[in-house]
Each structure stands twice: as structure tokens, then as C-alpha cells.
Amino acid sequence: MRGNVAPRVKRFGVFEADVRTEELRKEGLCLRLPGQSFQVLLLLLENPGEMVTREVLRKKLWPEDTFVDFDHGLNAAVNRLREALGDSADHPKFIETLPRRGYRFIGTINNHENTSASVVADTEQPKGDTAFEKTAPVGSVAPAASGKLRRLAVLSAVFVILAIIATFVWLRLPQTPPRVLATTKLTKDGVPKHGVLTDGARLYIEEDQATRRFVVQAALTGGETSPIPTPFPAVGLLDISPDHSQLLVGNFVGNESTEFWALPLPSGPLRRIADVTGDAGKWSPDGRQLVFTKGDDVYIAKADGTDARKLFTPANYPRGLQFSFDSTRIRYNVWKDNSTSLWEIRTDGTNLHPLLPGWRNPPSECCGAWSPDGRYFLFLDSNNTVLEGGNIWALQELNSAFRKYPARLFQLTAGPMLFGAMTWSPTERKCSRGVYKIVVNSSATIHSAGYLCRFCREFGQLT
């Protein structure tokens, strides 16, 4: 019986797919590929020449209780995969479509892995007096083998002790503070901008002109914007789904609460989010919950808007809802008179408390955004001029079971330019360790010249 070890790297054509790190490379260069698109590729590579059904892909990509337009989400994931591979549905080189059934990998996999680890079992032992029995009796071989095992055990123990010492020293080293590496201006049209989101390839921006408010899109690298058609005269940009397949938008109707709608990406018909109405909303990173405000109350529901219930009523007007990276906590802004403060509560309605009590008097912090790994929480210090924007600060989070440093604050910008809405770009998470991009709005609605900037920030000792 021979056991086979699955290769860690799967090679086909000029591409390499690293199963462990979920990286796709072309001739050594790392390509941008969303996680779900990589999972589709991995399933196809594991079954070369065989059809992988759409139902199998659905179960792999989305849990049973996840709210998503499956057909649209899968099509988008496959399209992004084909773009990365330079493939096409009409003339496929790698990914073949089997209409309404599934997909098949038709390329050639080039792996030639060493299978020397395979073990041959149940070997027949020779009978009678053999050369082995005459020249190497069992009694003479055992002491030598035992000595080798002892030396190996000693070396292993030394290695483990050295590894523990190195880990202890590393854990005691102070973390390198985050810093701004570069700033790039992305838009130059002078149109006031409010919210900004990204799927790692494109920007989605809320703009207003005269009495109209609408959503536009542009490349993440910057350039001209183009409107995303909706039937609404005034549409608000609220969130983007964790799989980047749809936007959460609001249909503003006079002074009434906003109707919540799902807008598929890159295109598709709008879908109503149950009967949810409110002022601001956010999906959880695990794709299972929706939190939204309605008047002075905060509600939580399933991602499709069903089973909504009131979570709590803050002491003052809540805004800027943000889920933690593990979907267990919610942070939000509270507006009171001319001041703003950040608060936190668990998704079960417990442990309500201010995030930075006494940091500013009166408080002036607002508009936060967690880093994708949860190690930092960025927010604005508006110095009580929140309508004009603020400087960006980073709060180091205590999310490690090993590092016991106290939470620290780092100032990332110090004027004269002030900033507004922020969103993290997911494109740098795999191929450039320790470096993240964040897109920020550099002016508020009262400014006549609005544009977007992209920051690269370096975070120390990320793993």
C-alpha cells in the first residue's frame, strides 16, 4: 500500500497556486485574486478534467446561513479568476464552463512532486538463513540504532529550547509603530465625496451634485469616475458585502428613514433588504449579521434583514457603525452638542462602554475602521471640527494571546490636510506582508473640491 502526499504548490502553464498561503503567482509575480476566486481555482485543480458542480462550489464558498445572491456571487468569483489567468469563457485555456451545471479545469497540471515519503507495507520476509542473518544479527544492530535515536532526541530538545528562547525574546521586543509610507491622489474632479468603499479592484464612492446624491465607481489606481445606475434620485453608500459581490445602499425618501437595498457588483437588479429602514447599516465580516440604526435606536438582524430586533438605545445619536474583524463587537460614534466620541458594545448587547474615556476633553474622536487582521483601529481626531474632517490616529488592539503590551495610540497624520471617510483595501493582505492600503476622503461635504487619497501604511511585526 502506497500513501501519497498532496503537493503544496500546484503548477499549470506559467502559474503557481500555493495551497497554504492562498497565493497565485505568474512567473514568480504575485497576482491579485480574492479569496473566493482562489477557492474556486483550488477545487478545480483538485479535480482536473472533471466537472465541479455549482452546488459543490456553493457549499465550499458560503455557509448555509449566509445571505448572498449565489449565482451572481459565483459568476463574479469565476470572472475574477479568469481575469487573473487571462482566460475567457468563449475560448477557455484553463476554466471551461458547463452551462447551468458547473466548471471544469482543462489545463495541464505540471506538478512533479517527490513521493519518497510513500511507505511500502506488508513486504514478505525471506525465509531461512540469509546474508542479513549471518552478518547483521538483531542483537548487534540494536545498540547502534539506539545511539542514533538518543542523539536525535538531544538535538531535538536543544532545537525546541532555542526556539522557545527566540520566541520569548521576540515577544518582548516593542512593536514598530505604524507610519505613513506614501500618499497618492486618486481623483481630481472636484466633486464633493462622502463615503468610499473598495473591493480591492475598484473604488465605490458616494458623491453629490446640486440636489442629487449618487454612487460612482473608479479604478483603485485612480482616474475618472463613472456613475452606477440606480432608479433612486438620492442614493447613499452604506457598505460592501464581505465577499465583495454587492453594495448595501439606501434610498433616501425625504426626511423618512432610508430603505435598504442590495446592489449586485459589477451589475444586476437591485434587491430589497426585507422591510428594513434606517439611517446607517453595516454587514458583519462573517456575512451573517446586519446592524443598523433607526432614529436613536440600534438594531441587529440576519444579513438578509430578517429577524430584526432592537439591540440597545444609546444615550445620544449613534452613527458610523463598525463590526470587529471577528464579528463579536460593534463600535460607533455618538454625537452630543459639538463633540463626538467612540463607543463599543458586544453583539449580544453587553459591555457597553466608551472606547477612549478622558482622552480628549471634550471628546473629539469619530469615524473608525478596523484593520483587516484586527490589530489596529483607525479613527479621526476632529478637534471638534468633524464637519471639516480630522487627523488619522491608530489604536493598537489587544487581540493576541501572547503579546501583553498595553493599548497604544499612534498619530498617523498631522495636517494641514484633514480627512474623512476611510476604508481598507484588501489587495495587499497576502502578497505584501506588513503593508496595507487605506483609502480616505480628504474633504467633507462643505468643501467645494473633494478628492480621494490612498495611503500605504506599514505595521510592524505582522505574521
N, C-alpha and C positions, 0 to 999 in steps of 0.2 A: 504494500500500500504506500503511495507516494503523496505527501502533502505539499501543496503549492501556496506560496506567499504572494498576495496581490501586490503589484507594483505601486509605489507611492506616486511616481510620475508617469503619466500616460502621454505618449508622444504620437502625433499624427501630422503628416506633412511638415510644415515649418513651426508647428505649435507644440507646446508642452503644457499639460494641465497637472498642477501639483495638488494632489488629493488632500494632503494635510493642511496646507496653508490656503487652499482655495484660490490659487493664483493661476492665471492664464498668461503664458508668455509666447511671443512670436520672435523667433531668432534671438532669444535672450531678453527681449524688452517686455516689460510687464504691461498688459493691456487693461483698460478699464472695463470691468464686467461685473454687473450687480450679482449679489449672492444667489438669487433665484435662477438667473440665467446660467450660473456656474453649476447649480444643482441639476438643471436640465441636461447640460453637457455631460456631467458625470454619469447620470443614468443612461444616457445614450452610449457613452464609451464603455460602460459595463455590459452592454448588450449589443455589440456591433453586429450589424446586418439583421437585427431583429426589431420588430415593431415594439415601441414603448407606448402604451395606450395613454390617452389623455386622462383617464381615471387614475392610473398609477402615478402620473405626474401631479395630479391634484392632491392626492394623499401625501406625496412627498413634500410638496411646497407649502400647503396650507393645512393647519389643524381643522378638525371638523367644525369647531365653533367660531372660525374666523369669517368675518364678513368681507367678501370680496366678489367682484364680478369675475368668476373663474375663467370663463372663455377669453375675456379681454385681457386679464392678467397673464394667462399662459401665452397668448399670442404676443403680448408685449415682451415677455421674457425671451421667447424664441426669436423675435425680431432683433432684440439687442444682442443675442448670441450670434445671429447671422451677421450683423453689422461688424462685430468684433472679428469674426472669421473671414470677412469679405465674401460671404456666401450669399446665395439668392434662392428664393423658393421656386422660381421658374427654371433655373439651371443649377441645381444643387451640386456641390462638390463634397459636402460633408453631411448636411442635415436634409433629409428627404421628408416631405410632408405626405402623409397618408390621409387624405381628406376625411374629416369628421371622425377619424379613428385614433391617430397618433402620429409619431415621428420615428424615423429610423436613421441610424448613423451608417453612411455608405462609404466613408473614407477608409483608409488603411492605417491601422494602428501599428506603430513601429517599435514597440517595446521588445527588448531582448534582455530580460532580467535573468540574473543568475539564480538557479534553483538548487544550488548546492546544499541549501538548508533542508531539502527534502530528505526524508528518512525512509530507508528500506527496512521493512519489518518481516517477521516470520521466516527468516532465512534458515534453510536447512543446515544443520551442523554435521560436519563429516564424521564418519564412524571409524573406529579402530585407532591404531597408533599413527598419528600424523606427525609431520615435521614440527608443528607447533607444540605438540605434547612433549616431544623429545627435547626441544631446545629452549622452550619457554614455559615451564610448569607454572601453574597458577600461583603457587607459593612464592616464586621468585619475582613475579610481576607486581604483586600487590603492594610491597613496600615502596617501589618507585612511584606507582600511581598515587599512593597515599601522600608521599612527599610533595608531589606536584600540586595536589589539592590543598595542602596546608599553605604552600607558598601563594597560591591563588587567593586563598581566603585572607591571608595577611595583606596582600596588595589591595584587595577589595576593601578591607577595613580602613586602610590608610587613605584610599581614594574617597571613601564616604566621609571620613573625618575632615579631610581638606575641603571637600565640597560644603560641609556644614560651616566651617570657619569662614570660607569665602562668602557664603550666603549671609552669615551674621554680619560680616564687615559691610557688605553691600546694603543690607537693610539699615545699617547705622549711618550711612552716608546721607547728607542732606540732599533733597531733591532739587534739581535745577529748576529755577523759576521759569514760567512761560514767558515768551517775549515775542514781539512782532518782528518777523523777518522781512516782509515786503508788503507793499500796498499797491494794488492795481485798480485803476479806474475802469469800470466795465461799461457804463452807459454815459452818453453825453448829450441827451436830447433835451435836458432842462425841464422835463415833465415831473411834477411832484409825485413822489413814491411813498407808499405806506408800508405794506408788508412785502416780504420776499421769501421765497422757498426755492428749493432745488432738489432734483433727483440725481444729481451728480453729472448730468449731461447738459441740462437746460435750467435756466432761471425762470421762475414764475413770479410776477410782480404785480402788485395792486397799484394802479395809477388813477388819477382823477384829472379831468379837464372840464372846466365850467361846472355844469350841474351833473355830469356823468361820472360814474366810477366803474372801472372795468379791469380785467385781468389780461396782461400781456405776457409774452414769453421771449426769451433771447438765449443765445448760446452761453454756456458757463464761462467761456473765454471772453465774452463781451460782444458788443456790436449793436446793430439795430434791433428794435423790438417789433413784434407783430401781435395784434390782438387775438385772443382766443374767443371765438364767437359764443355768446350766450343770449338767450331771449330776454335777459333782465336789463332794465335801464340803469340799475345800480347794483353791482355785484361786489361782495367782499371776499378776500382771500383769507381762509381760516387755517388750513393745514394741508399736508400731503400724507397719504397713507404710508405705512411702514414699508410696503413693497413697491412704492412709487408708481402705482398703477392708476391712482385717481387723486384729485384735489377735493378738499372739503371747502365749499364756497357757500356764501349766504346771499339770499335775495332780499335786499333792503326794500321794505314796503313802508314808506312814510316814516312815522315815528314808532311803528309797531315793531315787535320782536322779529328777528330775521328768520326766514325759512332756511333750513339746512339742506343742501343738495350735494350729491357726489358727481364730479365732473371727470369722466374717464380720460386717461392720457394714452397716446397723444391726441386722440379724438374719440367721440362717441356720444350717445344720447345722455342727457342729464337724468339722474335718478334721485327721487326724493328720499331723504333720510327719515323714514317713518313719518310721524307728525311732529318732529322736534322743531321747536322755535326757540331762539335765544339771542344772545349778543356776541358770544365768543365760544369757540369749540376746539377740542383737540383729541385726536386719536392716541391711544396708548401704543408704545413701541411694540408690544406683543400682538397688536392688531385685534384685541378682544374687547376693548372698552372705549367709550366716548364720554368725555367730561365737557360740560358746557355751562355757561352762566345764563340766567334769565332774571333780569332785574337785579335784585340784591342777593339772589339765591344761587347756589352751585348744585348742579345735578350730575349724576353719573348713570350711564346706560350701557347696554351692549353696543358693539361697534356699528350695528345697523340702526341704532336709535331706539330699539325696543327695550322693554323692561326698565324704563327710566324711573329714577327715584331721587328725591332730594338728598344730597349728601350733607350739607350744612348751610347755614346762613352767616356769612362773615359780618363783622361789626360795621364794615364800610364797603363801599362799592368795589367788587372784585373784577380784575382784568388780567390779561397776559397769562393764561393757564399753561402750565408745562408739566408733563409727566417725567418722572425719573427714568433713567435708562432701563431699570428693571420693572417698571410699571407699578411700583408699590407706593409711591409718594406723588403728591401734586404740589407745585409751587405756583404762586400767583401774586399779582400786585394789588395793593389796597390804596385807594386814593382818599385822602382826607384833607380838606381845605386846600392848601398849596403844597402839600407834601405827599410823597409816595413811599411805601415800604413793601418788602417782600415777606411773604408768609408761607408756611408749609403745613400740610396735613396728610395723613395716610389715606389710602383709598378706601379703608374701612371706616373713615370718619373720626379716627382717634389721633391724639398727639398734635393738636393744633398749636402752633407757636410761631413767633416772629423769627425770621432767619438770621437777622443781624441786629439784635436788640442793642440800642445805645451806640451803634457805630457812627451815626450822624444825628445831630440834634438841631432842627427837626430831621427826621429820616428823608432821604432823597434817592434811594435805590429802587430800581424797577427793571422790568423787561428782560428777564433772564432766559438762558438757553444752556442746557446740559451738553457737555461734550459726548460724543458717541460712546465712549467707554465709561462714562460716569465719573471720571476723575476730577473734572473741573466743571464749575458752574459759572458761566459768564453773565454779567449783568451790567446795567448802566448806572453810573452815579451822575444824576442830572443836576445836582446842586440847586434843586428846586426850580429848574428851568426845563422840565421834562418836555414841554412842547417844542423846545428848540433842540432836543437831543442831549447827549451826555458823553462822558468818557467811559471807556470799557475797562472793567475790572474782572479778575478771575478769582474765584473762591476754590481753594483746594479741598476736595471732598475726602471724607474718611470712609473709603469703601474697600479697604484692604484688611484682610485678617492678620497681616504680618507687619505692615508699616503702622506705627503708632504715633506719627507726628501730629501735633495739634493742627487744626484747620488754620490755613494761612490765606491772606489776601494779597493779590498782586495787581498793581495798576499797569494796564497794557497801553493805554493812550493818555495823553495829557494835553489835548488841544493843539492848535486852535480849532481844528475841525471837530465837530460834535457828531455823534452817531445815534441811529435809531434802531429799527428792527434788525434782528440778527438771525441767521440760520446756518447750520453746519453743513458743509459739503461732504458727502460720503465717499468721494472718489479717492481720497488719499489713505484710507484706512488700512489697505492691505499691501500696497506696493511701496509705500514710503513710511516706514515705521517712525513714530515720534513726531510726524509733521501732519498738521491738519489745516484745512482751509475753512474759513468762515466768511460768509457774505453779509455785509451790513449796509443799511441805508444811511447815507451820510447827511440827510436833511429831513426835516419834518414837514408837515403839510403847509405850514405858514411860510416856508421858503419858496421862492419862485424858481430856483434852479435845483432840481433834485437829481442825484445820480447815485450809482452803487459802487462800492469798493469791495475788493476781495483781499483778505488778509491771510498770509501764511503764518501760523504760529507754531513754534517749536516747544514741545513739552518734554521735560527731562525724564529719563529712565522709564520710558514706557516699554512694556514687553509684548 
